[in-house]
């Protein structure tokens, strides 16, 4: 039995077949778009997470500005505790970017007068002053206490006045939530042995920080268990015309619990960076932490000038980043 191609039945079958083909095409096209969006979304998420500076398990230090004073907030992995260090407005301290010594209350405003801003000056000055890596900054409107730390940190997720990565903040909030209140310690720098009251030339009173006591306090609060475990032996070389840079870097490593065999002030015809030589050494936590904190690139080669396991060479670029306005 043959079907008449002009019969209503044949026409109906053709119309139905075309509808099925269209449905299959739309279904395939929709699945293709979903697959494409999934790939693009996964890539963007990966890029987003790669911008995070904290691994979520080792030490994490950041600084928060509140009105005219600041707080250094730190998660310490070795002891599973959070330390809050309050620096009052009257604290007299050396600032980064060549500003000299000022009260803490002036930091944000001084930074706003320059293109790098108050937050950047706050973070660099805190790292320069304490000698520990500072991995981010934020600005809040309420003074911190042990009780409101979680709430104020959560509010940072929704403010633009920060450079802290959202993924780092979320993981830090999880740490706060998990730890008991007894694991959160609050310190006021001016009330420690590191601070002493002085009279300034204008007759006003301020707190001057004694370097010897400050480094002892910093080692107690910020020593890094991962740096201790890796036990890398360092040498630091300053090849710039600006003295004191090698000592500055050596102090930071020492405060973290690292070992510096020597630091030199001598010219070298090599690029600035961290010379770690062995691939496994370049991938360690300590090397990656110092690379970010000191704004220095990794160099996958060994310097013959030193017998240390790894060498840090600082020069003009380092000085400009930390000390030049």
C-alpha positions as a Markdown table, in Angstrom:
| # | Residue | x | y | z |
|---|---|---|---|---|
| 1 | Unk | 0.0 | 0.0 | 0.0 |
| 2 | Unk | 1.5 | 3.3 | -1.0 |
| 3 | Unk | 0.9 | 6.6 | 0.7 |
| 4 | Unk | -0.1 | 9.6 | -1.4 |
| 5 | Unk | 2.5 | 12.3 | -0.7 |
| 6 | Unk | -0.3 | 14.9 | -1.0 |
| 7 | Unk | -2.6 | 13.1 | 1.4 |
| 8 | Unk | -3.5 | 14.7 | 4.7 |
| 9 | Unk | -1.8 | 11.8 | 6.6 |
| 10 | Unk | 1.5 | 12.2 | 4.8 |
| 11 | Unk | 1.5 | 16.0 | 5.4 |
| 12 | Unk | 0.7 | 15.5 | 9.1 |
| 13 | Unk | 3.6 | 13.0 | 9.4 |
| 14 | Unk | 6.0 | 15.5 | 7.7 |
| 15 | Unk | 4.9 | 18.3 | 10.0 |
| 16 | Unk | 5.4 | 16.1 | 13.1 |
| 17 | Unk | 8.8 | 15.0 | 11.9 |
| 18 | Unk | 9.9 | 18.5 | 11.4 |
| 19 | Unk | 8.7 | 19.4 | 14.9 |
| 20 | Unk | 10.8 | 16.6 | 16.3 |
| 21 | Unk | 13.9 | 17.7 | 14.5 |
| 22 | Unk | 13.4 | 21.2 | 15.8 |
| 23 | Unk | 12.9 | 20.0 | 19.3 |
| 24 | Unk | 16.1 | 17.9 | 19.1 |
| 25 | Unk | 18.0 | 20.8 | 17.7 |
| 26 | Unk | 16.8 | 23.2 | 20.5 |
| 27 | Unk | 17.6 | 20.5 | 23.1 |
| 28 | Unk | 21.1 | 20.0 | 21.7 |
| 29 | Unk | 21.6 | 23.8 | 21.4 |
| 30 | Unk | 20.4 | 24.3 | 25.0 |
| 31 | Unk | 22.7 | 21.6 | 26.4 |
| 32 | Unk | 25.6 | 23.0 | 24.4 |
| 33 | Unk | 25.0 | 26.5 | 25.9 |
| 34 | Unk | 24.8 | 25.0 | 29.4 |
| 35 | Unk | 28.0 | 23.1 | 28.9 |
| 36 | Unk | 29.7 | 26.3 | 27.6 |
| 37 | Unk | 28.5 | 28.3 | 30.5 |
| 38 | Unk | 29.7 | 25.6 | 32.9 |
| 39 | Unk | 33.2 | 25.7 | 31.4 |
| 40 | Unk | 33.3 | 29.5 | 31.4 |
| 41 | Unk | 31.9 | 29.6 | 35.0 |
| 42 | Unk | 34.4 | 27.0 | 36.2 |
| 43 | Unk | 37.3 | 28.9 | 34.6 |
| 44 | Unk | 36.1 | 32.2 | 36.2 |
| 45 | Unk | 35.7 | 30.5 | 39.6 |
| 46 | Unk | 39.2 | 29.1 | 39.3 |
| 47 | Unk | 40.6 | 32.5 | 38.3 |
| 48 | Unk | 38.8 | 34.0 | 41.3 |
| 49 | Unk | 40.1 | 31.5 | 43.8 |
| 50 | Unk | 43.6 | 31.8 | 42.4 |
| 51 | Unk | 43.6 | 35.5 | 43.4 |
| 52 | Unk | 43.3 | 34.5 | 47.0 |
| 53 | Unk | 46.5 | 35.0 | 49.1 |
| 54 | Unk | 45.8 | 32.6 | 52.0 |
| 55 | Unk | 45.9 | 28.8 | 51.8 |
| 56 | Unk | 43.2 | 28.6 | 54.5 |
| 57 | Unk | 45.3 | 26.6 | 57.0 |
| 58 | Unk | 48.6 | 28.4 | 57.8 |
| 59 | Unk | 49.1 | 31.9 | 59.4 |
| 60 | Unk | 47.0 | 34.7 | 58.2 |
| 61 | Unk | 47.6 | 38.4 | 59.1 |
| 62 | Unk | 45.6 | 41.4 | 58.1 |
| 63 | Unk | 45.1 | 45.0 | 59.4 |
| 64 | Unk | 41.9 | 46.9 | 60.0 |
| 65 | Unk | 41.6 | 50.7 | 60.2 |
| 66 | Unk | 38.9 | 52.1 | 62.6 |
| 67 | Unk | 38.5 | 55.9 | 62.8 |
| 68 | Unk | 42.0 | 57.0 | 63.9 |
| 69 | Unk | 43.6 | 53.7 | 65.1 |
| 70 | Unk | 44.2 | 50.2 | 63.7 |
| 71 | Unk | 44.1 | 46.5 | 64.7 |
| 72 | Unk | 46.3 | 43.7 | 63.5 |
| 73 | Unk | 44.2 | 40.6 | 63.2 |
| 74 | Unk | 46.0 | 37.2 | 63.0 |
| 75 | Unk | 45.1 | 33.6 | 62.8 |
| 76 | Unk | 47.9 | 31.4 | 64.1 |
| 77 | Unk | 47.9 | 27.9 | 62.9 |
| 78 | Unk | 50.4 | 26.4 | 65.3 |
| 79 | Unk | 48.4 | 27.2 | 68.4 |
| 80 | Unk | 44.9 | 27.3 | 66.7 |
| 81 | Unk | 44.2 | 30.8 | 68.1 |
| 82 | Unk | 43.3 | 34.3 | 66.9 |
| 83 | Unk | 45.3 | 37.3 | 68.1 |
| 84 | Unk | 44.0 | 40.9 | 68.1 |
| 85 | Unk | 46.6 | 43.6 | 68.5 |
| 86 | Unk | 45.3 | 47.1 | 69.1 |
| 87 | Unk | 47.5 | 50.1 | 68.2 |
| 88 | Unk | 46.1 | 53.3 | 69.7 |
| 89 | Unk | 46.0 | 56.7 | 68.0 |
| 90 | Unk | 48.8 | 58.0 | 70.2 |
| 91 | Unk | 51.3 | 55.3 | 69.2 |
| 92 | Unk | 54.3 | 56.9 | 67.6 |
| 93 | Unk | 55.7 | 54.7 | 64.8 |
| 94 | Unk | 57.8 | 54.7 | 61.6 |
| 95 | Unk | 55.8 | 54.6 | 58.4 |
| 96 | Unk | 56.5 | 53.1 | 55.0 |
| 97 | Unk | 56.8 | 55.1 | 51.8 |
| 98 | Unk | 59.3 | 57.6 | 53.3 |
| 99 | Unk | 56.9 | 59.5 | 55.6 |
| 100 | Unk | 59.1 | 59.1 | 58.7 |
| 101 | Unk | 57.6 | 58.8 | 62.1 |
| 102 | Unk | 54.0 | 59.8 | 62.9 |
| 103 | Unk | 51.2 | 59.0 | 65.3 |
| 104 | Unk | 49.1 | 56.1 | 64.2 |
| 105 | Unk | 46.1 | 58.4 | 63.9 |
| 106 | Unk | 47.7 | 60.1 | 60.8 |
| 107 | Unk | 48.4 | 57.0 | 58.7 |
| 108 | Unk | 45.1 | 56.8 | 56.7 |
| 109 | Unk | 45.0 | 60.5 | 55.9 |
| 110 | Unk | 48.6 | 60.6 | 54.8 |
| 111 | Unk | 48.0 | 57.7 | 52.5 |
| 112 | Unk | 45.0 | 59.4 | 51.0 |
| 113 | Unk | 47.2 | 62.3 | 49.9 |
| 114 | Unk | 49.1 | 59.9 | 47.6 |
| 115 | Unk | 47.9 | 57.7 | 44.7 |
| 116 | Unk | 48.4 | 54.4 | 46.6 |
| 117 | Unk | 45.8 | 55.4 | 49.2 |
| 118 | Unk | 45.4 | 55.0 | 53.0 |
| 119 | Unk | 44.9 | 51.2 | 53.0 |
| 120 | Unk | 48.1 | 50.5 | 51.1 |
| 121 | Unk | 50.1 | 52.8 | 53.4 |
| 122 | Unk | 48.5 | 51.2 | 56.4 |
| 123 | Unk | 49.4 | 47.6 | 55.3 |
| 124 | Unk | 53.0 | 48.5 | 54.3 |
| 125 | Unk | 53.6 | 50.5 | 57.4 |
| 126 | Unk | 52.3 | 47.8 | 59.7 |
| 127 | Unk | 54.5 | 45.2 | 58.0 |
| 128 | Unk | 57.5 | 47.6 | 58.2 |
| 129 | Unk | 56.8 | 48.5 | 61.8 |
| 130 | Unk | 56.1 | 44.9 | 63.2 |
| 131 | Unk | 58.3 | 43.0 | 60.8 |
| 132 | Unk | 55.6 | 40.4 | 59.9 |
| 133 | Unk | 53.8 | 39.8 | 56.6 |
| 134 | Unk | 50.5 | 41.6 | 56.2 |
| 135 | Unk | 48.3 | 40.0 | 53.7 |
| 136 | Unk | 45.5 | 42.5 | 53.4 |
| 137 | Unk | 43.7 | 45.5 | 54.8 |
| 138 | Unk | 40.2 | 46.8 | 55.4 |
| 139 | Unk | 38.3 | 49.7 | 57.0 |
| 140 | Unk | 35.6 | 49.4 | 59.6 |
| 141 | Unk | 33.5 | 51.8 | 61.6 |
| 142 | Unk | 33.3 | 50.1 | 65.0 |
| 143 | Unk | 36.1 | 49.2 | 67.3 |
| 144 | Unk | 37.0 | 45.6 | 67.6 |
| 145 | Unk | 36.5 | 43.3 | 70.6 |
| 146 | Unk | 36.6 | 39.6 | 71.1 |
| 147 | Unk | 32.8 | 39.5 | 70.9 |
| 148 | Unk | 32.2 | 41.4 | 67.7 |
| 149 | Unk | 35.1 | 40.2 | 65.6 |
| 150 | Unk | 33.0 | 37.7 | 63.6 |
| 151 | Unk | 30.3 | 40.3 | 62.9 |
| 152 | Unk | 32.8 | 43.0 | 61.8 |
| 153 | Unk | 34.7 | 40.6 | 59.6 |
| 154 | Unk | 31.5 | 39.5 | 57.9 |
| 155 | Unk | 30.6 | 43.1 | 57.2 |
| 156 | Unk | 33.9 | 43.5 | 55.3 |
| 157 | Unk | 32.5 | 41.1 | 52.6 |
| 158 | Unk | 30.0 | 43.9 | 51.7 |
| 159 | Unk | 32.3 | 46.9 | 51.8 |
| 160 | Unk | 34.5 | 48.3 | 49.0 |
| 161 | Unk | 37.1 | 49.7 | 51.4 |
| 162 | Unk | 39.3 | 46.6 | 51.5 |
| 163 | Unk | 41.7 | 44.6 | 49.4 |
| 164 | Unk | 41.1 | 41.3 | 51.3 |
| 165 | Unk | 39.9 | 38.6 | 49.0 |
| 166 | Unk | 36.3 | 37.4 | 49.8 |
| 167 | Unk | 37.4 | 33.7 | 49.8 |
| 168 | Unk | 40.1 | 34.5 | 52.4 |
| 169 | Unk | 37.5 | 36.3 | 54.5 |
| 170 | Unk | 35.0 | 33.5 | 54.3 |
| 171 | Unk | 37.6 | 30.9 | 55.4 |
| 172 | Unk | 38.7 | 33.3 | 58.3 |
| 173 | Unk | 35.0 | 33.6 | 59.4 |
| 174 | Unk | 34.8 | 29.8 | 59.5 |
| 175 | Unk | 38.0 | 29.7 | 61.7 |
| 176 | Unk | 36.4 | 32.2 | 64.1 |
| 177 | Unk | 33.2 | 30.3 | 64.2 |
| 178 | Unk | 35.0 | 27.0 | 64.9 |
| 179 | Unk | 37.3 | 28.3 | 67.7 |
| 180 | Unk | 36.1 | 28.9 | 71.2 |
| 181 | Unk | 36.1 | 32.4 | 72.7 |
| 182 | Unk | 39.0 | 31.4 | 74.9 |
| 183 | Unk | 41.1 | 31.0 | 71.7 |
| 184 | Unk | 40.8 | 34.7 | 70.9 |
| 185 | Unk | 43.4 | 36.9 | 72.6 |
| 186 | Unk | 43.2 | 40.7 | 72.8 |
| 187 | Unk | 46.4 | 42.8 | 73.3 |
| 188 | Unk | 46.8 | 46.6 | 73.5 |
| 189 | Unk | 50.3 | 47.5 | 72.3 |
| 190 | Unk | 50.6 | 50.5 | 74.5 |
| 191 | Unk | 49.9 | 48.4 | 77.6 |
| 192 | Unk | 52.7 | 46.0 | 76.9 |
| 193 | Unk | 56.3 | 46.2 | 77.8 |
| 194 | Unk | 57.0 | 47.4 | 74.3 |
| 195 | Unk | 55.4 | 50.8 | 74.8 |
| 196 | Unk | 56.6 | 53.8 | 76.9 |
| 197 | Unk | 55.0 | 57.2 | 77.2 |
| 198 | Unk | 57.1 | 60.1 | 75.8 |
| 199 | Unk | 56.7 | 63.9 | 75.3 |
| 200 | Unk | 56.9 | 65.2 | 71.8 |
| 201 | Unk | 58.5 | 68.5 | 70.8 |
| 202 | Unk | 55.0 | 70.1 | 70.6 |
| 203 | Unk | 54.4 | 69.2 | 74.2 |
| 204 | Unk | 51.9 | 66.5 | 73.5 |
| 205 | Unk | 52.1 | 63.0 | 74.9 |
| 206 | Unk | 52.6 | 59.8 | 72.7 |
| 207 | Unk | 53.6 | 56.2 | 73.1 |
| 208 | Unk | 57.1 | 55.3 | 71.8 |
| 209 | Unk | 57.7 | 51.6 | 71.0 |
| 210 | Unk | 60.9 | 50.1 | 72.2 |
| 211 | Unk | 62.4 | 47.9 | 69.4 |
| 212 | Unk | 63.9 | 45.2 | 71.6 |
| 213 | Unk | 60.6 | 44.5 | 73.4 |
| 214 | Unk | 58.6 | 44.8 | 70.2 |
| 215 | Unk | 60.5 | 42.0 | 68.4 |
| 216 | Unk | 60.0 | 39.7 | 71.4 |
| 217 | Unk | 56.3 | 40.5 | 71.4 |
| 218 | Unk | 56.0 | 39.9 | 67.7 |
| 219 | Unk | 57.8 | 36.6 | 67.9 |
| 220 | Unk | 55.3 | 35.5 | 70.6 |
| 221 | Unk | 52.3 | 36.5 | 68.5 |
| 222 | Unk | 53.3 | 35.8 | 64.9 |
| 223 | Unk | 55.8 | 33.0 | 64.8 |
| 224 | Unk | 54.8 | 30.7 | 61.9 |
| 225 | Unk | 54.7 | 27.0 | 62.5 |
| 226 | Unk | 55.0 | 26.2 | 58.8 |
| 227 | Unk | 58.2 | 28.3 | 58.5 |
| 228 | Unk | 59.7 | 26.6 | 61.5 |
| 229 | Unk | 58.9 | 23.1 | 60.1 |
| 230 | Unk | 60.4 | 23.9 | 56.7 |
| 231 | Unk | 63.5 | 25.3 | 58.4 |
| 232 | Unk | 65.0 | 26.9 | 55.3 |
| 233 | Unk | 68.4 | 28.7 | 55.8 |
| 234 | Unk | 68.5 | 32.1 | 54.3 |
| 235 | Unk | 70.9 | 34.8 | 53.2 |
| 236 | Unk | 69.8 | 38.3 | 52.3 |
| 237 | Unk | 71.7 | 40.7 | 50.0 |
| 238 | Unk | 71.0 | 44.4 | 49.6 |
| 239 | Unk | 72.5 | 45.5 | 46.2 |
| 240 | Unk | 70.9 | 49.0 | 46.3 |
| 241 | Unk | 72.4 | 52.3 | 47.4 |
| 242 | Unk | 69.9 | 52.4 | 50.3 |
| 243 | Unk | 71.3 | 50.9 | 53.5 |
| 244 | Unk | 69.3 | 48.8 | 55.9 |
| 245 | Unk | 67.1 | 46.9 | 53.4 |
| 246 | Unk | 68.8 | 43.6 | 54.1 |
| 247 | Unk | 68.5 | 44.0 | 57.8 |
| 248 | Unk | 64.8 | 44.8 | 57.4 |
| 249 | Unk | 64.1 | 41.6 | 55.4 |
| 250 | Unk | 66.2 | 39.5 | 57.8 |
| 251 | Unk | 64.2 | 40.8 | 60.7 |
| 252 | Unk | 60.9 | 39.7 | 59.1 |
| 253 | Unk | 62.3 | 36.2 | 58.5 |
| 254 | Unk | 63.6 | 36.0 | 62.1 |
| 255 | Unk | 60.2 | 37.1 | 63.5 |
| 256 | Unk | 58.5 | 34.3 | 61.6 |
| 257 | Unk | 60.8 | 31.7 | 63.0 |
| 258 | Unk | 63.1 | 31.4 | 60.0 |
| 259 | Unk | 66.9 | 31.3 | 60.1 |
| 260 | Unk | 69.1 | 33.9 | 58.4 |
| 261 | Unk | 72.8 | 33.0 | 58.3 |
| 262 | Unk | 74.0 | 36.4 | 57.0 |
| 263 | Unk | 72.9 | 39.6 | 55.4 |
| 264 | Unk | 75.1 | 41.7 | 53.2 |
| 265 | Unk | 75.3 | 45.2 | 51.8 |
| 266 | Unk | 77.1 | 44.7 | 48.5 |
| 267 | Unk | 76.4 | 45.3 | 44.8 |
| 268 | Unk | 75.6 | 42.3 | 42.6 |
| 269 | Unk | 74.9 | 42.2 | 38.8 |
| 270 | Unk | 71.8 | 40.0 | 39.2 |
| 271 | Unk | 68.1 | 40.6 | 39.1 |
| 272 | Unk | 66.2 | 41.2 | 42.4 |
| 273 | Unk | 64.3 | 38.2 | 43.6 |
| 274 | Unk | 64.3 | 35.1 | 45.7 |
| 275 | Unk | 66.9 | 32.6 | 44.5 |
| 276 | Unk | 65.7 | 29.1 | 45.6 |
| 277 | Unk | 67.4 | 26.9 | 43.0 |
| 278 | Unk | 65.7 | 23.6 | 43.6 |
| 279 | Unk | 62.2 | 23.3 | 42.2 |
| 280 | Unk | 60.9 | 21.7 | 45.4 |
| 281 | Unk | 62.3 | 24.6 | 47.4 |
| 282 | Unk | 60.7 | 27.2 | 45.2 |
| 283 | Unk | 57.3 | 25.6 | 45.8 |
| 284 | Unk | 57.5 | 25.7 | 49.6 |
| 285 | Unk | 55.1 | 27.7 | 51.8 |
| 286 | Unk | 57.9 | 29.9 | 53.2 |
| 287 | Unk | 59.3 | 30.9 | 49.7 |
| 288 | Unk | 55.8 | 31.7 | 48.3 |
| 289 | Unk | 54.9 | 33.7 | 51.5 |
| 290 | Unk | 58.1 | 35.8 | 51.3 |
| 291 | Unk | 57.7 | 36.3 | 47.5 |
| 292 | Unk | 54.2 | 37.8 | 48.0 |
| 293 | Unk | 55.1 | 39.8 | 51.2 |
| 294 | Unk | 58.3 | 41.3 | 49.8 |
| 295 | Unk | 57.0 | 41.8 | 46.3 |
| 296 | Unk | 59.9 | 39.8 | 44.8 |
| 297 | Unk | 59.8 | 37.3 | 41.9 |
| 298 | Unk | 61.0 | 33.8 | 42.2 |
| 299 | Unk | 64.3 | 32.9 | 40.5 |
| 300 | Unk | 64.7 | 29.2 | 39.7 |
| 301 | Unk | 68.5 | 29.3 | 40.0 |
| 302 | Unk | 71.2 | 29.2 | 42.7 |
| 303 | Unk | 73.5 | 32.1 | 43.6 |
| 304 | Unk | 77.1 | 31.0 | 44.0 |
| 305 | Unk | 77.8 | 34.0 | 46.3 |
| 306 | Unk | 76.2 | 32.3 | 49.3 |
| 307 | Unk | 76.1 | 28.9 | 50.9 |
| 308 | Unk | 72.6 | 29.3 | 52.2 |
| 309 | Unk | 69.7 | 27.2 | 50.9 |
| 310 | Unk | 67.9 | 30.3 | 49.5 |
| 311 | Unk | 69.0 | 33.9 | 48.9 |
| 312 | Unk | 66.9 | 37.0 | 48.8 |
| 313 | Unk | 68.3 | 39.9 | 46.7 |
| 314 | Unk | 66.7 | 43.3 | 47.2 |
| 315 | Unk | 67.5 | 46.5 | 45.3 |
| 316 | Unk | 66.0 | 49.6 | 43.8 |
| 317 | Unk | 62.6 | 48.1 | 42.9 |
| 318 | Unk | 62.1 | 46.8 | 46.5 |
| 319 | Unk | 63.1 | 50.2 | 47.9 |
| 320 | Unk | 60.7 | 52.0 | 45.6 |
| 321 | Unk | 57.8 | 49.7 | 46.5 |
| 322 | Unk | 58.2 | 50.0 | 50.3 |
| 323 | Unk | 60.0 | 53.3 | 50.8 |
| 324 | Unk | 59.4 | 55.8 | 47.9 |
| 325 | Unk | 56.3 | 58.0 | 47.7 |
